[in-house]
Amino acid sequence: MNGTSVERSVDLNVGESVSRRELPSFIRRWLREPLIHFLLIGALLFAVDCYVQPARGAPPSSKQIQLSLEELAQLALIFQSQWRREPTPEEFNRLVEQKIQAEILYREALAMGLDKGDEIVKRRMAQKMQFLAEDVGAAREPGTADLKSWFEKNSAKFAEPNRVSFRHLYFSPDGRGNRARDDAEKALGQLASESRDAKRATSIADPFMFQDYYRERAPDQLAKEFGPRFALAVAKLAPGSWQGPIESGYGWHLVFVDTAIPGRVPAFEEIESEVKSAWLNERKEKAWQEAYKELRAKYTVLLPALPDKEPARAPVPVPKKEIPTPSGEGTQ
């Protein structure tokens, strides 16, 4: 046994020495370089990963539907928010089946190309792209210092307009005809020294289909209800007396303004939540505009040339009938 092992050892050493002598010296130097070892190990790992990756990262089959726990929980939350209770097992199973049905129909519709040329689908997808861009703009939560700085530059957006509270008497053209304005002027003379709630005031006017008293109304609100001319006229009235007549879209009115509140810009602390909403909306709008600008730059739009307008043609004269001349008449 010992002799045999010695012989084999000698043979191996001789073989190794022969093989080393057969290798060129520069190859032997390369094999001893650590960098070469690193590259060979990296290549081996890459080959193994390529072999394993297709099976591990292959996309799921188009006929396979997998719902996550988050999706199932979302179904239950939606049901609970709508019905104010948790779904029964039967109701929950129906919700799951409805979601599966929607996913199946969606995939089949895509396979049939039903999304192509559908304006509703296009608008919905475009809307989702816009929402994604806006979400990026609203991702950062603003601090109080940010909001105050922005509010100082945009305080005019939060200015409150002038507001008036008034009572009015209505004189209807439908019932009085052309006398409506004259009757309003006569009533004004009778009410010159009367208070806003004088009993005689209601007895000399006509019933109005809406309110007799309006509290703290802004000019734009009055313009919608009575028309812009009426709103402008009432805004100029001094409080404390009957005045008019003022014409509206309904007829003629006498107006008693009891309070006029001048417009103002509220303090930041009063409207901090509104400022934050406006700040976020502006950030969303800017993010969307910037995102669309980048997307638009990727596309070249070709539009068909508009057809040239046909030049106006002069009317064709109606040909005159030739009247035959009697025989013997004509040119001489």
C-alpha positions as CSV (number, residue, x, y, z in Angstrom):
1,M,0.0,0.0,0.0
2,N,2.7,2.5,0.9
3,G,4.7,1.8,-2.2
4,T,1.6,2.3,-4.4
5,S,0.7,5.6,-2.8
6,V,4.3,6.8,-3.1
7,E,4.3,5.9,-6.8
8,R,1.0,7.8,-7.4
9,S,2.3,10.8,-5.6
10,V,5.4,10.8,-7.6
11,D,3.3,10.4,-10.8
12,L,1.1,13.4,-9.9
13,N,3.9,15.6,-9.0
14,V,5.6,14.7,-12.3
15,G,2.4,15.4,-14.2
16,E,1.8,18.7,-12.5
17,S,5.4,19.8,-13.2
18,V,5.0,18.8,-16.8
19,S,1.7,20.6,-17.2
20,R,3.1,23.8,-15.6
21,R,6.1,23.7,-17.9
22,E,3.7,23.4,-20.9
23,L,1.8,26.6,-19.9
24,P,3.3,29.9,-21.2
25,S,4.7,32.1,-18.5
26,F,2.2,35.0,-19.2
27,I,-0.8,32.7,-18.7
28,R,0.6,31.5,-15.4
29,R,0.9,35.1,-14.3
30,W,-2.7,35.8,-15.3
31,L,-4.0,32.8,-13.4
32,R,-2.3,34.2,-10.2
33,E,-4.0,37.7,-10.6
34,P,-6.8,38.4,-8.1
35,L,-8.6,40.5,-10.7
36,I,-8.9,37.5,-13.0
37,H,-10.3,35.4,-10.1
38,F,-12.9,38.1,-9.4
39,L,-14.0,38.3,-13.1
40,L,-14.3,34.6,-13.4
41,I,-16.4,34.3,-10.2
42,G,-18.6,37.2,-11.4
43,A,-19.1,35.5,-14.8
44,L,-20.1,32.3,-13.0
45,L,-22.6,34.1,-10.8
46,F,-24.1,35.9,-13.8
47,A,-24.5,32.6,-15.7
48,V,-26.3,31.1,-12.7
49,D,-28.6,34.1,-12.2
50,C,-29.5,34.0,-15.9
51,Y,-30.4,30.4,-15.6
52,V,-32.5,30.9,-12.5
53,Q,-34.1,34.3,-13.3
54,P,-36.5,33.3,-16.1
55,A,-38.3,30.8,-13.9
56,R,-38.2,33.1,-10.9
57,G,-39.2,36.4,-12.5
58,A,-41.5,35.2,-15.3
59,P,-44.6,37.3,-15.6
60,P,-47.8,35.6,-14.4
61,S,-50.0,34.0,-16.9
62,S,-52.7,36.2,-18.4
63,K,-55.2,33.6,-17.2
64,Q,-54.0,33.8,-13.6
65,I,-55.7,36.3,-11.2
66,Q,-54.1,36.8,-7.8
67,L,-55.7,39.1,-5.2
68,S,-53.6,40.4,-2.4
69,L,-54.6,40.7,1.3
70,E,-54.5,44.5,0.8
71,E,-57.0,44.3,-2.1
72,L,-59.4,42.1,0.0
73,A,-59.1,44.4,2.9
74,Q,-60.0,47.3,0.6
75,L,-63.1,45.6,-0.6
76,A,-64.3,45.2,3.0
77,L,-63.4,48.8,3.9
78,I,-65.4,50.1,0.9
79,F,-68.4,48.0,1.9
80,Q,-68.2,49.2,5.5
81,S,-67.9,52.9,4.6
82,Q,-71.0,52.6,2.4
83,W,-73.2,50.5,4.6
84,R,-71.8,51.3,8.1
85,R,-71.3,47.7,8.9
86,E,-69.0,44.8,8.1
87,P,-70.0,42.5,5.2
88,T,-71.4,39.1,5.9
89,P,-69.4,36.1,4.5
90,E,-71.9,35.8,1.6
91,E,-71.6,39.5,0.8
92,F,-67.8,39.4,1.0
93,N,-67.7,36.4,-1.4
94,R,-69.9,38.4,-3.8
95,L,-67.6,41.4,-3.6
96,V,-64.6,39.1,-4.3
97,E,-66.4,37.5,-7.3
98,Q,-67.3,41.0,-8.6
99,K,-63.7,42.1,-8.5
100,I,-62.6,38.9,-10.3
101,Q,-65.3,39.4,-12.9
102,A,-64.2,42.9,-13.5
103,E,-60.6,41.8,-13.9
104,I,-61.5,39.0,-16.3
105,L,-63.7,41.3,-18.5
106,Y,-60.9,43.9,-18.5
107,R,-58.3,41.5,-19.7
108,E,-60.6,40.0,-22.3
109,A,-61.5,43.5,-23.5
110,L,-57.8,44.3,-23.9
111,A,-57.2,41.1,-25.7
112,M,-60.0,42.0,-28.2
113,G,-58.6,45.5,-28.6
114,L,-61.7,47.2,-27.3
115,D,-59.6,49.9,-25.7
116,K,-58.5,51.1,-29.1
117,G,-60.3,54.2,-30.4
118,D,-62.5,54.6,-27.3
119,E,-62.6,58.2,-26.3
120,I,-63.9,57.4,-22.8
121,V,-61.0,55.0,-22.2
122,K,-58.6,57.6,-23.5
123,R,-59.9,60.3,-21.3
124,R,-59.9,58.1,-18.2
125,M,-56.2,57.0,-18.8
126,A,-55.2,60.6,-19.5
127,Q,-56.9,61.7,-16.3
128,K,-55.0,59.0,-14.3
129,M,-51.7,60.3,-15.8
130,Q,-52.6,63.8,-14.7
131,F,-53.5,62.6,-11.2
132,L,-50.1,60.8,-11.0
133,A,-48.3,64.0,-12.0
134,E,-50.3,66.1,-9.5
135,D,-49.6,63.6,-6.7
136,V,-45.9,64.2,-7.2
137,G,-46.5,68.0,-6.6
138,A,-48.5,67.3,-3.4
139,A,-46.1,64.8,-2.0
140,R,-44.4,67.3,0.3
141,E,-46.3,68.4,3.3
142,P,-45.9,72.2,3.7
143,G,-44.8,73.7,7.0
144,T,-46.4,76.8,8.6
145,A,-43.5,78.9,7.5
146,D,-44.0,77.8,3.9
147,L,-47.7,78.6,4.0
148,K,-47.2,82.0,5.6
149,S,-44.7,83.0,3.0
150,W,-47.0,81.8,0.2
151,F,-50.0,83.6,1.8
152,E,-48.2,86.9,1.9
153,K,-47.7,86.7,-1.8
154,N,-51.2,85.5,-2.6
155,S,-53.3,87.2,0.1
156,A,-55.5,88.9,-2.5
157,K,-57.0,85.4,-3.4
158,F,-58.5,85.2,0.1
159,A,-59.9,88.8,0.2
160,E,-63.5,88.9,1.5
161,P,-65.8,91.2,-0.6
162,N,-68.1,93.8,0.8
163,R,-71.4,92.4,2.2
164,V,-74.7,94.1,2.9
165,S,-77.8,93.2,4.8
166,F,-81.0,94.8,3.6
167,R,-84.8,94.7,3.4
168,H,-86.5,95.5,0.1
169,L,-90.0,96.3,-1.1
170,Y,-91.1,95.0,-4.5
171,F,-93.2,96.7,-7.1
172,S,-94.2,94.3,-9.9
173,P,-94.5,95.4,-13.5
174,D,-96.8,92.4,-14.1
175,G,-99.5,93.8,-11.8
176,R,-98.8,97.5,-12.1
177,G,-97.7,97.7,-15.7
178,N,-95.9,101.0,-16.6
179,R,-96.9,102.4,-13.2
180,A,-94.5,100.2,-11.2
181,R,-91.7,102.7,-11.1
182,D,-93.9,105.7,-10.4
183,D,-95.6,103.7,-7.6
184,A,-92.2,102.9,-6.1
185,E,-91.3,106.6,-6.1
186,K,-94.6,107.6,-4.4
187,A,-94.0,104.9,-1.8
188,L,-90.5,106.2,-1.1
189,G,-92.0,109.6,-0.3
190,Q,-94.3,108.0,2.2
191,L,-91.6,105.9,3.8
192,A,-88.9,108.6,4.0
193,S,-89.0,108.8,7.8
194,E,-90.1,105.2,8.4
195,S,-87.9,102.5,9.9
196,R,-86.9,99.3,8.2
197,D,-89.7,97.2,9.8
198,A,-92.5,99.8,9.5
199,K,-95.9,98.0,9.1
200,R,-97.0,100.4,6.4
201,A,-94.0,99.3,4.3
202,T,-95.4,95.9,3.6
203,S,-98.9,97.2,2.9
204,I,-97.9,99.4,-0.1
205,A,-95.7,96.8,-1.9
206,D,-96.3,93.6,-3.8
207,P,-95.5,90.1,-2.6
208,F,-92.1,88.9,-3.7
209,M,-91.5,85.3,-4.8
210,F,-88.3,84.9,-2.7
211,Q,-87.0,86.7,0.4
212,D,-87.9,90.1,1.7
213,Y,-84.7,90.3,3.9
214,Y,-81.2,89.3,2.8
215,R,-78.3,89.0,5.3
216,E,-74.7,89.6,4.5
217,R,-74.8,89.1,0.8
218,A,-71.8,89.8,-1.5
219,P,-72.2,91.6,-4.8
220,D,-71.7,88.4,-6.8
221,Q,-74.4,86.7,-4.9
222,L,-76.8,89.6,-5.5
223,A,-75.9,89.7,-9.1
224,K,-76.9,86.0,-9.5
225,E,-80.3,86.6,-7.8
226,F,-81.3,90.1,-9.0
227,G,-78.9,91.0,-11.8
228,P,-75.6,93.0,-11.9
229,R,-77.1,96.5,-12.1
230,F,-79.2,95.9,-8.9
231,A,-76.1,94.5,-7.1
232,L,-73.9,97.5,-8.0
233,A,-76.6,99.9,-7.0
234,V,-77.2,98.3,-3.6
235,A,-73.5,98.2,-2.9
236,K,-73.4,102.0,-3.1
237,L,-76.3,102.7,-0.7
238,A,-75.6,104.2,2.7
239,P,-77.2,102.3,5.6
240,G,-80.1,103.6,7.6
241,S,-82.9,104.7,5.2
242,W,-85.2,103.6,2.4
243,Q,-83.7,104.3,-1.0
244,G,-84.5,103.7,-4.6
245,P,-86.2,102.8,-6.8
246,I,-83.7,100.3,-8.1
247,E,-84.5,98.1,-11.0
248,S,-83.8,94.3,-11.0
249,G,-84.6,91.5,-13.4
250,Y,-88.0,91.2,-11.6
251,G,-89.1,94.8,-11.5
252,W,-88.6,97.8,-9.1
253,H,-87.5,97.8,-5.5
254,L,-87.1,100.1,-2.5
255,V,-84.1,99.1,-0.4
256,F,-83.3,99.7,3.3
257,V,-79.7,98.7,4.0
258,D,-79.2,98.2,7.8
259,T,-75.5,97.0,7.8
260,A,-72.7,97.2,5.3
261,I,-69.6,95.2,6.1
262,P,-66.5,96.3,4.2
263,G,-64.2,93.8,2.5
264,R,-61.0,92.6,4.2
265,V,-58.2,90.1,3.9
266,P,-58.5,87.6,6.9
267,A,-55.5,86.9,9.1
268,F,-53.5,83.8,8.2
269,E,-54.5,82.1,11.5
270,E,-58.2,82.4,10.6
271,I,-57.9,80.6,7.3
272,E,-54.8,78.4,7.6
273,S,-56.6,75.3,6.4
274,E,-57.9,77.1,3.3
275,V,-54.4,78.5,2.6
276,K,-53.0,74.9,2.8
277,S,-55.6,73.7,0.3
278,A,-54.8,76.5,-2.1
279,W,-51.1,75.9,-1.7
280,L,-51.5,72.2,-2.5
281,N,-53.7,72.9,-5.5
282,E,-51.2,75.3,-6.9
283,R,-48.4,72.8,-6.4
284,K,-50.5,70.1,-8.2
285,E,-51.2,72.4,-11.1
286,K,-47.5,73.4,-11.5
287,A,-46.4,69.7,-11.3
288,W,-48.9,68.8,-13.9
289,Q,-47.9,71.6,-16.3
290,E,-44.2,70.7,-15.9
291,A,-44.9,67.0,-16.4
292,Y,-47.0,67.7,-19.5
293,K,-44.3,70.0,-20.9
294,E,-41.8,67.2,-20.7
295,L,-44.1,64.6,-22.2
296,R,-45.2,67.0,-25.0
297,A,-41.5,67.6,-26.0
298,K,-41.2,63.9,-26.8
299,Y,-43.8,64.0,-29.5
300,T,-44.0,65.4,-33.0
301,V,-47.5,66.3,-34.0
302,L,-48.4,66.3,-37.7
303,L,-51.6,68.0,-38.7
304,P,-53.2,67.8,-42.2
305,A,-52.9,70.9,-44.3
306,L,-56.2,72.8,-44.4
307,P,-57.6,72.9,-47.9
308,D,-57.3,76.2,-49.6
309,K,-60.5,78.1,-49.8
310,E,-62.0,78.0,-53.2
311,P,-61.7,81.4,-54.8
312,A,-64.9,83.3,-55.2
313,R,-66.2,82.9,-58.7
314,A,-67.9,85.7,-60.6
315,P,-71.5,84.8,-61.3
316,V,-72.0,83.4,-64.7
317,P,-74.1,85.7,-66.9
318,V,-77.4,84.2,-68.0
319,P,-77.1,83.7,-71.8
320,K,-79.5,85.8,-73.8
321,K,-82.0,84.2,-76.1
322,E,-81.4,85.0,-79.7
323,I,-84.5,86.2,-81.4
324,P,-84.6,85.0,-85.0
325,T,-85.1,87.9,-87.4
326,P,-87.7,87.8,-90.2
327,S,-86.4,86.9,-93.6
328,G,-85.2,89.9,-95.5
329,E,-84.2,91.7,-92.4
330,G,-80.8,91.8,-90.8
331,T,-77.5,93.1,-92.1
332,Q,-77.6,95.2,-95.1
